[in-house]
Amino acid sequence: LTTLCEFKMMALMNAITDKRDWHRKVFEDEISDKWKKEAIESNQGVTEAMANWCIDELRYSAKTFDEGTGIAKAYDADVVKSDTAVPHDLKEALKNAVRPLEDVPASAK
């Protein structure tokens, strides 16, 4: 069973790992302190202890980050996350295929 706090923490870690070069920046105290401050002030119910734990967890995950594949372990050892695992051509083809589904006039929604 996943608690609400865990969901909030997973959302925070997901948002941070979406940032460019997160696996390097997470070790820079000035940047990670800014991320923690933003999370705490976001009114999403993230406490200082939760933010601190997330940064510690991400620092651990960053040590497993594979520069070649862009894959980092996420959430647990059986889940990975990568922005580069899908080849660029396939990514663009998928975006183009989905575009008609997303570009719907407000009146048709």
Chimera marker file (.cmm) of the C-alpha trace (Angstrom):
<marker_set name="trace">
<marker id="1" x="0.000" y="0.000" z="0.000" r="1" g="1" b="0" radius="0.5"/>
<marker id="2" x="1.403" y="3.376" z="-0.984" r="1" g="1" b="0" radius="0.5"/>
<marker id="3" x="0.652" y="6.295" z="1.320" r="1" g="1" b="0" radius="0.5"/>
<marker id="4" x="-0.308" y="9.798" z="0.215" r="1" g="1" b="0" radius="0.5"/>
<marker id="5" x="3.066" y="11.046" z="1.458" r="1" g="1" b="0" radius="0.5"/>
<marker id="6" x="4.833" y="8.482" z="-0.724" r="1" g="1" b="0" radius="0.5"/>
<marker id="7" x="2.832" y="9.588" z="-3.769" r="1" g="1" b="0" radius="0.5"/>
<marker id="8" x="3.809" y="13.208" z="-3.092" r="1" g="1" b="0" radius="0.5"/>
<marker id="9" x="7.441" y="12.202" z="-2.750" r="1" g="1" b="0" radius="0.5"/>
<marker id="10" x="7.349" y="10.137" z="-5.956" r="1" g="1" b="0" radius="0.5"/>
<marker id="11" x="5.812" y="13.115" z="-7.776" r="1" g="1" b="0" radius="0.5"/>
<marker id="12" x="8.580" y="15.374" z="-6.460" r="1" g="1" b="0" radius="0.5"/>
<marker id="13" x="11.318" y="12.941" z="-7.470" r="1" g="1" b="0" radius="0.5"/>
<marker id="14" x="9.722" y="12.504" z="-10.886" r="1" g="1" b="0" radius="0.5"/>
<marker id="15" x="9.627" y="16.290" z="-11.389" r="1" g="1" b="0" radius="0.5"/>
<marker id="16" x="13.280" y="16.610" z="-10.397" r="1" g="1" b="0" radius="0.5"/>
<marker id="17" x="14.418" y="13.748" z="-12.634" r="1" g="1" b="0" radius="0.5"/>
<marker id="18" x="12.663" y="15.478" z="-15.540" r="1" g="1" b="0" radius="0.5"/>
<marker id="19" x="15.164" y="18.333" z="-15.176" r="1" g="1" b="0" radius="0.5"/>
<marker id="20" x="18.152" y="18.404" z="-17.492" r="1" g="1" b="0" radius="0.5"/>
<marker id="21" x="21.320" y="17.071" z="-15.826" r="1" g="1" b="0" radius="0.5"/>
<marker id="22" x="19.439" y="16.327" z="-12.590" r="1" g="1" b="0" radius="0.5"/>
<marker id="23" x="21.906" y="13.515" z="-11.889" r="1" g="1" b="0" radius="0.5"/>
<marker id="24" x="24.719" y="16.073" z="-11.598" r="1" g="1" b="0" radius="0.5"/>
<marker id="25" x="22.790" y="19.028" z="-10.177" r="1" g="1" b="0" radius="0.5"/>
<marker id="26" x="21.341" y="17.000" z="-7.299" r="1" g="1" b="0" radius="0.5"/>
<marker id="27" x="24.823" y="16.987" z="-5.733" r="1" g="1" b="0" radius="0.5"/>
<marker id="28" x="25.052" y="20.802" z="-5.840" r="1" g="1" b="0" radius="0.5"/>
<marker id="29" x="23.685" y="21.992" z="-2.487" r="1" g="1" b="0" radius="0.5"/>
<marker id="30" x="22.616" y="25.400" z="-3.820" r="1" g="1" b="0" radius="0.5"/>
<marker id="31" x="20.476" y="23.769" z="-6.520" r="1" g="1" b="0" radius="0.5"/>
<marker id="32" x="19.093" y="20.938" z="-4.388" r="1" g="1" b="0" radius="0.5"/>
<marker id="33" x="18.246" y="23.447" z="-1.624" r="1" g="1" b="0" radius="0.5"/>
<marker id="34" x="16.331" y="25.498" z="-4.205" r="1" g="1" b="0" radius="0.5"/>
<marker id="35" x="14.422" y="22.393" z="-5.348" r="1" g="1" b="0" radius="0.5"/>
<marker id="36" x="13.556" y="21.546" z="-1.736" r="1" g="1" b="0" radius="0.5"/>
<marker id="37" x="12.395" y="25.111" z="-1.038" r="1" g="1" b="0" radius="0.5"/>
<marker id="38" x="10.213" y="25.115" z="-4.158" r="1" g="1" b="0" radius="0.5"/>
<marker id="39" x="8.664" y="21.779" z="-3.181" r="1" g="1" b="0" radius="0.5"/>
<marker id="40" x="7.914" y="22.875" z="0.377" r="1" g="1" b="0" radius="0.5"/>
<marker id="41" x="6.419" y="26.187" z="-0.794" r="1" g="1" b="0" radius="0.5"/>
<marker id="42" x="4.342" y="24.544" z="-3.547" r="1" g="1" b="0" radius="0.5"/>
<marker id="43" x="1.367" y="23.920" z="-1.225" r="1" g="1" b="0" radius="0.5"/>
<marker id="44" x="1.418" y="20.254" z="-2.275" r="1" g="1" b="0" radius="0.5"/>
<marker id="45" x="1.921" y="19.032" z="1.282" r="1" g="1" b="0" radius="0.5"/>
<marker id="46" x="5.649" y="18.336" z="1.002" r="1" g="1" b="0" radius="0.5"/>
<marker id="47" x="7.394" y="18.763" z="4.348" r="1" g="1" b="0" radius="0.5"/>
<marker id="48" x="11.049" y="19.587" z="4.888" r="1" g="1" b="0" radius="0.5"/>
<marker id="49" x="11.693" y="16.007" z="6.018" r="1" g="1" b="0" radius="0.5"/>
<marker id="50" x="10.040" y="14.644" z="2.874" r="1" g="1" b="0" radius="0.5"/>
<marker id="51" x="12.048" y="16.978" z="0.624" r="1" g="1" b="0" radius="0.5"/>
<marker id="52" x="15.294" y="16.049" z="2.395" r="1" g="1" b="0" radius="0.5"/>
<marker id="53" x="14.555" y="12.342" z="1.989" r="1" g="1" b="0" radius="0.5"/>
<marker id="54" x="13.807" y="12.825" z="-1.729" r="1" g="1" b="0" radius="0.5"/>
<marker id="55" x="17.117" y="14.589" z="-2.327" r="1" g="1" b="0" radius="0.5"/>
<marker id="56" x="18.968" y="11.845" z="-0.434" r="1" g="1" b="0" radius="0.5"/>
<marker id="57" x="17.167" y="9.178" z="-2.478" r="1" g="1" b="0" radius="0.5"/>
<marker id="58" x="17.924" y="10.987" z="-5.739" r="1" g="1" b="0" radius="0.5"/>
<marker id="59" x="21.591" y="11.331" z="-4.830" r="1" g="1" b="0" radius="0.5"/>
<marker id="60" x="21.663" y="7.576" z="-4.352" r="1" g="1" b="0" radius="0.5"/>
<marker id="61" x="19.828" y="7.026" z="-7.668" r="1" g="1" b="0" radius="0.5"/>
<marker id="62" x="22.141" y="9.436" z="-9.476" r="1" g="1" b="0" radius="0.5"/>
<marker id="63" x="25.053" y="7.153" z="-8.673" r="1" g="1" b="0" radius="0.5"/>
<marker id="64" x="23.393" y="4.490" z="-10.857" r="1" g="1" b="0" radius="0.5"/>
<marker id="65" x="22.642" y="6.897" z="-13.721" r="1" g="1" b="0" radius="0.5"/>
<marker id="66" x="23.946" y="5.518" z="-17.016" r="1" g="1" b="0" radius="0.5"/>
<marker id="67" x="25.270" y="8.372" z="-19.175" r="1" g="1" b="0" radius="0.5"/>
<marker id="68" x="25.158" y="6.216" z="-22.297" r="1" g="1" b="0" radius="0.5"/>
<marker id="69" x="21.514" y="5.187" z="-22.078" r="1" g="1" b="0" radius="0.5"/>
<marker id="70" x="20.170" y="7.973" z="-19.897" r="1" g="1" b="0" radius="0.5"/>
<marker id="71" x="18.602" y="5.337" z="-17.655" r="1" g="1" b="0" radius="0.5"/>
<marker id="72" x="18.328" y="5.852" z="-13.919" r="1" g="1" b="0" radius="0.5"/>
<marker id="73" x="16.700" y="3.632" z="-11.339" r="1" g="1" b="0" radius="0.5"/>
<marker id="74" x="13.411" y="5.082" z="-10.173" r="1" g="1" b="0" radius="0.5"/>
<marker id="75" x="11.184" y="4.192" z="-7.221" r="1" g="1" b="0" radius="0.5"/>
<marker id="76" x="12.695" y="0.739" z="-6.753" r="1" g="1" b="0" radius="0.5"/>
<marker id="77" x="15.227" y="-1.501" z="-8.430" r="1" g="1" b="0" radius="0.5"/>
<marker id="78" x="12.712" y="-2.873" z="-10.939" r="1" g="1" b="0" radius="0.5"/>
<marker id="79" x="11.624" y="0.488" z="-12.355" r="1" g="1" b="0" radius="0.5"/>
<marker id="80" x="13.847" y="2.621" z="-14.554" r="1" g="1" b="0" radius="0.5"/>
<marker id="81" x="13.320" y="5.985" z="-16.216" r="1" g="1" b="0" radius="0.5"/>
<marker id="82" x="14.935" y="7.331" z="-19.367" r="1" g="1" b="0" radius="0.5"/>
<marker id="83" x="14.381" y="10.233" z="-21.724" r="1" g="1" b="0" radius="0.5"/>
<marker id="84" x="16.670" y="8.644" z="-24.316" r="1" g="1" b="0" radius="0.5"/>
<marker id="85" x="15.590" y="4.979" z="-24.484" r="1" g="1" b="0" radius="0.5"/>
<marker id="86" x="13.162" y="5.666" z="-27.335" r="1" g="1" b="0" radius="0.5"/>
<marker id="87" x="14.984" y="6.565" z="-30.579" r="1" g="1" b="0" radius="0.5"/>
<marker id="88" x="14.418" y="10.153" z="-31.751" r="1" g="1" b="0" radius="0.5"/>
<marker id="89" x="12.687" y="9.095" z="-34.999" r="1" g="1" b="0" radius="0.5"/>
<marker id="90" x="10.197" y="6.902" z="-33.137" r="1" g="1" b="0" radius="0.5"/>
<marker id="91" x="9.588" y="9.617" z="-30.555" r="1" g="1" b="0" radius="0.5"/>
<marker id="92" x="8.774" y="12.134" z="-33.309" r="1" g="1" b="0" radius="0.5"/>
<marker id="93" x="6.526" y="9.635" z="-35.108" r="1" g="1" b="0" radius="0.5"/>
<marker id="94" x="4.604" y="9.020" z="-31.879" r="1" g="1" b="0" radius="0.5"/>
<marker id="95" x="4.245" y="12.756" z="-31.252" r="1" g="1" b="0" radius="0.5"/>
<marker id="96" x="2.947" y="13.282" z="-34.787" r="1" g="1" b="0" radius="0.5"/>
<marker id="97" x="0.493" y="10.397" z="-34.441" r="1" g="1" b="0" radius="0.5"/>
<marker id="98" x="-0.895" y="11.767" z="-31.168" r="1" g="1" b="0" radius="0.5"/>
<marker id="99" x="-1.059" y="15.420" z="-32.257" r="1" g="1" b="0" radius="0.5"/>
<marker id="100" x="-4.551" y="15.121" z="-33.858" r="1" g="1" b="0" radius="0.5"/>
<marker id="101" x="-5.850" y="13.686" z="-30.591" r="1" g="1" b="0" radius="0.5"/>
<marker id="102" x="-4.406" y="16.547" z="-28.558" r="1" g="1" b="0" radius="0.5"/>
<marker id="103" x="-5.169" y="19.449" z="-30.918" r="1" g="1" b="0" radius="0.5"/>
<marker id="104" x="-8.900" y="19.454" z="-30.325" r="1" g="1" b="0" radius="0.5"/>
<marker id="105" x="-10.801" y="22.746" z="-30.305" r="1" g="1" b="0" radius="0.5"/>
<marker id="106" x="-12.110" y="23.720" z="-26.868" r="1" g="1" b="0" radius="0.5"/>
<marker id="107" x="-15.674" y="23.467" z="-28.168" r="1" g="1" b="0" radius="0.5"/>
<marker id="108" x="-15.127" y="19.792" z="-29.048" r="1" g="1" b="0" radius="0.5"/>
<marker id="109" x="-13.759" y="18.825" z="-25.628" r="1" g="1" b="0" radius="0.5"/>
<link id1="1" id2="2" r="1" g="1" b="0" radius="0.2"/>
<link id1="2" id2="3" r="1" g="1" b="0" radius="0.2"/>
<link id1="3" id2="4" r="1" g="1" b="0" radius="0.2"/>
<link id1="4" id2="5" r="1" g="1" b="0" radius="0.2"/>
<link id1="5" id2="6" r="1" g="1" b="0" radius="0.2"/>
<link id1="6" id2="7" r="1" g="1" b="0" radius="0.2"/>
<link id1="7" id2="8" r="1" g="1" b="0" radius="0.2"/>
<link id1="8" id2="9" r="1" g="1" b="0" radius="0.2"/>
<link id1="9" id2="10" r="1" g="1" b="0" radius="0.2"/>
<link id1="10" id2="11" r="1" g="1" b="0" radius="0.2"/>
<link id1="11" id2="12" r="1" g="1" b="0" radius="0.2"/>
<link id1="12" id2="13" r="1" g="1" b="0" radius="0.2"/>
<link id1="13" id2="14" r="1" g="1" b="0" radius="0.2"/>
<link id1="14" id2="15" r="1" g="1" b="0" radius="0.2"/>
<link id1="15" id2="16" r="1" g="1" b="0" radius="0.2"/>
<link id1="16" id2="17" r="1" g="1" b="0" radius="0.2"/>
<link id1="17" id2="18" r="1" g="1" b="0" radius="0.2"/>
<link id1="18" id2="19" r="1" g="1" b="0" radius="0.2"/>
<link id1="19" id2="20" r="1" g="1" b="0" radius="0.2"/>
<link id1="20" id2="21" r="1" g="1" b="0" radius="0.2"/>
<link id1="21" id2="22" r="1" g="1" b="0" radius="0.2"/>
<link id1="22" id2="23" r="1" g="1" b="0" radius="0.2"/>
<link id1="23" id2="24" r="1" g="1" b="0" radius="0.2"/>
<link id1="24" id2="25" r="1" g="1" b="0" radius="0.2"/>
<link id1="25" id2="26" r="1" g="1" b="0" radius="0.2"/>
<link id1="26" id2="27" r="1" g="1" b="0" radius="0.2"/>
<link id1="27" id2="28" r="1" g="1" b="0" radius="0.2"/>
<link id1="28" id2="29" r="1" g="1" b="0" radius="0.2"/>
<link id1="29" id2="30" r="1" g="1" b="0" radius="0.2"/>
<link id1="30" id2="31" r="1" g="1" b="0" radius="0.2"/>
<link id1="31" id2="32" r="1" g="1" b="0" radius="0.2"/>
<link id1="32" id2="33" r="1" g="1" b="0" radius="0.2"/>
<link id1="33" id2="34" r="1" g="1" b="0" radius="0.2"/>
<link id1="34" id2="35" r="1" g="1" b="0" radius="0.2"/>
<link id1="35" id2="36" r="1" g="1" b="0" radius="0.2"/>
<link id1="36" id2="37" r="1" g="1" b="0" radius="0.2"/>
<link id1="37" id2="38" r="1" g="1" b="0" radius="0.2"/>
<link id1="38" id2="39" r="1" g="1" b="0" radius="0.2"/>
<link id1="39" id2="40" r="1" g="1" b="0" radius="0.2"/>
<link id1="40" id2="41" r="1" g="1" b="0" radius="0.2"/>
<link id1="41" id2="42" r="1" g="1" b="0" radius="0.2"/>
<link id1="42" id2="43" r="1" g="1" b="0" radius="0.2"/>
<link id1="43" id2="44" r="1" g="1" b="0" radius="0.2"/>
<link id1="44" id2="45" r="1" g="1" b="0" radius="0.2"/>
<link id1="45" id2="46" r="1" g="1" b="0" radius="0.2"/>
<link id1="46" id2="47" r="1" g="1" b="0" radius="0.2"/>
<link id1="47" id2="48" r="1" g="1" b="0" radius="0.2"/>
<link id1="48" id2="49" r="1" g="1" b="0" radius="0.2"/>
<link id1="49" id2="50" r="1" g="1" b="0" radius="0.2"/>
<link id1="50" id2="51" r="1" g="1" b="0" radius="0.2"/>
<link id1="51" id2="52" r="1" g="1" b="0" radius="0.2"/>
<link id1="52" id2="53" r="1" g="1" b="0" radius="0.2"/>
<link id1="53" id2="54" r="1" g="1" b="0" radius="0.2"/>
<link id1="54" id2="55" r="1" g="1" b="0" radius="0.2"/>
<link id1="55" id2="56" r="1" g="1" b="0" radius="0.2"/>
<link id1="56" id2="57" r="1" g="1" b="0" radius="0.2"/>
<link id1="57" id2="58" r="1" g="1" b="0" radius="0.2"/>
<link id1="58" id2="59" r="1" g="1" b="0" radius="0.2"/>
<link id1="59" id2="60" r="1" g="1" b="0" radius="0.2"/>
<link id1="60" id2="61" r="1" g="1" b="0" radius="0.2"/>
<link id1="61" id2="62" r="1" g="1" b="0" radius="0.2"/>
<link id1="62" id2="63" r="1" g="1" b="0" radius="0.2"/>
<link id1="63" id2="64" r="1" g="1" b="0" radius="0.2"/>
<link id1="64" id2="65" r="1" g="1" b="0" radius="0.2"/>
<link id1="65" id2="66" r="1" g="1" b="0" radius="0.2"/>
<link id1="66" id2="67" r="1" g="1" b="0" radius="0.2"/>
<link id1="67" id2="68" r="1" g="1" b="0" radius="0.2"/>
<link id1="68" id2="69" r="1" g="1" b="0" radius="0.2"/>
<link id1="69" id2="70" r="1" g="1" b="0" radius="0.2"/>
<link id1="70" id2="71" r="1" g="1" b="0" radius="0.2"/>
<link id1="71" id2="72" r="1" g="1" b="0" radius="0.2"/>
<link id1="72" id2="73" r="1" g="1" b="0" radius="0.2"/>
<link id1="73" id2="74" r="1" g="1" b="0" radius="0.2"/>
<link id1="74" id2="75" r="1" g="1" b="0" radius="0.2"/>
<link id1="75" id2="76" r="1" g="1" b="0" radius="0.2"/>
<link id1="76" id2="77" r="1" g="1" b="0" radius="0.2"/>
<link id1="77" id2="78" r="1" g="1" b="0" radius="0.2"/>
<link id1="78" id2="79" r="1" g="1" b="0" radius="0.2"/>
<link id1="79" id2="80" r="1" g="1" b="0" radius="0.2"/>
<link id1="80" id2="81" r="1" g="1" b="0" radius="0.2"/>
<link id1="81" id2="82" r="1" g="1" b="0" radius="0.2"/>
<link id1="82" id2="83" r="1" g="1" b="0" radius="0.2"/>
<link id1="83" id2="84" r="1" g="1" b="0" radius="0.2"/>
<link id1="84" id2="85" r="1" g="1" b="0" radius="0.2"/>
<link id1="85" id2="86" r="1" g="1" b="0" radius="0.2"/>
<link id1="86" id2="87" r="1" g="1" b="0" radius="0.2"/>
<link id1="87" id2="88" r="1" g="1" b="0" radius="0.2"/>
<link id1="88" id2="89" r="1" g="1" b="0" radius="0.2"/>
<link id1="89" id2="90" r="1" g="1" b="0" radius="0.2"/>
<link id1="90" id2="91" r="1" g="1" b="0" radius="0.2"/>
<link id1="91" id2="92" r="1" g="1" b="0" radius="0.2"/>
<link id1="92" id2="93" r="1" g="1" b="0" radius="0.2"/>
<link id1="93" id2="94" r="1" g="1" b="0" radius="0.2"/>
<link id1="94" id2="95" r="1" g="1" b="0" radius="0.2"/>
<link id1="95" id2="96" r="1" g="1" b="0" radius="0.2"/>
<link id1="96" id2="97" r="1" g="1" b="0" radius="0.2"/>
<link id1="97" id2="98" r="1" g="1" b="0" radius="0.2"/>
<link id1="98" id2="99" r="1" g="1" b="0" radius="0.2"/>
<link id1="99" id2="100" r="1" g="1" b="0" radius="0.2"/>
<link id1="100" id2="101" r="1" g="1" b="0" radius="0.2"/>
<link id1="101" id2="102" r="1" g="1" b="0" radius="0.2"/>
<link id1="102" id2="103" r="1" g="1" b="0" radius="0.2"/>
<link id1="103" id2="104" r="1" g="1" b="0" radius="0.2"/>
<link id1="104" id2="105" r="1" g="1" b="0" radius="0.2"/>
<link id1="105" id2="106" r="1" g="1" b="0" radius="0.2"/>
<link id1="106" id2="107" r="1" g="1" b="0" radius="0.2"/>
<link id1="107" id2="108" r="1" g="1" b="0" radius="0.2"/>
<link id1="108" id2="109" r="1" g="1" b="0" radius="0.2"/>
</marker_set>
